[in-house]
């Protein structure tokens, strides 16, 4: 499945005469997302492919509007206005220039880097890894390894990321469910405290490309000065500038990127030695740090995932 922020182009593995286009689009005025899949010829013009995409979107959009009619006030007037909307699709190259729609798909795919559908912007990815099949076990037992069948296209299993969560209740109409993370990995062992809970597995399909995260984490020496509090960051409540508050959030956020290489600027030496290095080592990272000088106890730190660099 394509993510909500990208359009996925998949080329025929045998002779590249076809192109599979996958895009997740949010239907206007419904807040409903639908995935659209188009298998088109590489020799077809971009304008013809766009016409088919817009026709598919329009058909689904009208269907969703009709299904929601009974839930709307002044339904006739609202529906009429919505159904007259024009769907505008544009393709852009790496310089932000519009791509000629008279080109063939084969020509356009070489330069297309971004696509816009009525203002919704998508990054174009070629043969990006994606989940094409998923099956979860019907029964989950405690103290026994639990696995799920996940079939990934264009992404070796070993490079993909898996996170398991549990929660006490699932309310379909409430998006603010508190999921508790219990394990990171391809399998999970649940225990007695997880009985009668709902389980969620999140998979991020990946290939052998590397993810690097550069991050200026703002050393405490720069955030705790009077000038920083009164002038530079005067818009920020002082409690949020406190280092004990920021350190906890930084550790959580840095781990959440699932990066292979993490580059940190303005990193405090003590924070690096006493917390970051110890915590990230438990998650499979090794590290190094270069301080500015003996008198300035901050500098640049780098962390790398050992399973990718052995």
Secondary structure, 3 states (H helix, E strand, C coil): CCCCCEEEEEECCCCCCEEEEEEEEEECCCCEEEEEEEEEECCCEHHHHHHHHHHHHHHHHHHHHHHCHHHCCCHHHHHHHHHCCCCCEEEECCCCCECCCCCEHHHHCCCCCEEEECCEEEEEEECCCEEEEEECCCCCCCCCEEECEEEEECCCHHHCEEEEEEECCCCCCCCCCCCEEEEECCEEECCHHHCCCEEEEEEECCCCCCCEEEEECCCHHHHCCHHHHHHHCCCCCHHHHCHHHHHHHHHHHHHHCCCCEEEEEEEEHHHHHHHHHHHHHHCCEEEEEEECCCCCCEEEEEEEECCCCC
